[in-house]
Structures are given as structure tokens and as C-alpha cells.
């Protein structure tokens, strides 16, 4: 069955304007243009749009979606299985966050006791979800599913005290980065203190430590624009400075 752009918009729930944009950026081209100049979409394009919308639900960027579905070896069945797995994980995270909110409301409105560790379950799930959305594909590719899953498990099991300490240490790392960058020497005492604090911060969620993995993450801070932007917003050139400090700290470069 074939669809005009308006019919496909009605079927899928996206706007015709969005479909035109997908065509413009090469994400979803119509099967053909008819004699009247209308875009016509066939079964293949309908299936592709379904995948695109699944990925968008998982908050994958349009650029990354294009790279995935346009890959020569793209396996639609494997992709659907992966979509299903990711959506199950998202559903589980949302259920935990909702449960935490419900317990908090009950505690505040009806005085129902709430354990301190329960107060942070939803927040930790939110952190894990945000990390997966932003950096999941890259870090899983570099370190493997087993390592990242173990890291997430460690974070989920973290005590309220450790959770608070981890966040405080993360703020200290950013503060030290600003201070250490002032003299521009990644080998300075302050810069090496920064690298050491960064290691301490990592170990709240990393299942184990290696100098090579630490250096590899530091390299990703520079090579991946999203990581780079996170540190560079604190101080210009911050990502590269932190990387160089970690290289010296680990003795890997």
C-alpha cells in the first residue's frame, strides 16, 4: 500500500512538516515522486519510519538514527528486538521513579515512614537513564555491555551517603579543574590532585579500575563533542586539560 505525505502523517502521528524535514536531511526519502509532484511512500518507507520513531522514543539523535538505519548491514529484526529491550529497561526505570515519587507523597501527606535509601532510588535511576541516553552507545562500544551493566548495578546499590558523597566529589572535580587550568600545566600538583579526585569519583560507579580504562575515558572526553562540551563549559579547554592531566597521572601517554 502506498501513502501520500499527508496520509502517512495521519497514519503515523507525525506532521507532514516533519516528514518533509526527514526527506530534506536524507533520513527518510519517499519511494517516488508522482506526476503531480507529490511524495509517495511505500511499505519499506513505512517500516523505516517506524524504526525512526522507536529510536526517537529512546531519545536517539536524528544524526545517529540516520547512521544506524542507513548502514548497509542494518538488520530490522535485530533492531526491533533491541528497541523492545531498551523500552523494557526504560519502563522499569520509570516505574522505579514513579514508585519513589508515590512513597515521597505518602510520607509527606500521611506521615508514612520512608527509608533514606528509598528516597534516592528514583534519582539514581534518573541518572542512569540520562547517562544511557547521552553516552550509552559510545561507552558500551568502548567498554562492553558487561562493564556498563555492572557499573549501573553498583550505582543502583549505592548507599544514600555514598550517593551524596559522589555528587559532592563531582562538584569538587569541576572546581579543581577551574583552579588547575589557571597555570596551564597538566603535570602540576593541583592538576594531579584533579586527576586523583577524578579517579575517586569514577570508583563510585566503576566496578573496577585500570589506568588504561581511565586514560581511554579521558580521550573520549576530547574526541566526543558531548563530553567535551560538558567540561569546556566550566573552563575553555577544560576537556583537553583534564585528559592530559589523567594521561600523566596514569602514565599511559
Secondary structure by P-SEA (a helix, b strand, c coil): ccccaaaaaaaccccaaaaaaaaaacccccccccccbbbbbcaaaaaaaaaaaaaaaacccaaaaaaaaacccccaaaaaaaaaaaaaaaaaaaaaaaaaaaaaaaaaacccccccccccaaaaaaaaaaaaaccaaaaaaaccaaaaaaaaaaaaaccaaaaaaaaaaaaaaaaaaaaaacccccccaaaaaaaaaaaaaaacccccccaaaaaaaaaaacccaaaaaaaaaaccaaaaaaaaaaaaaaccc
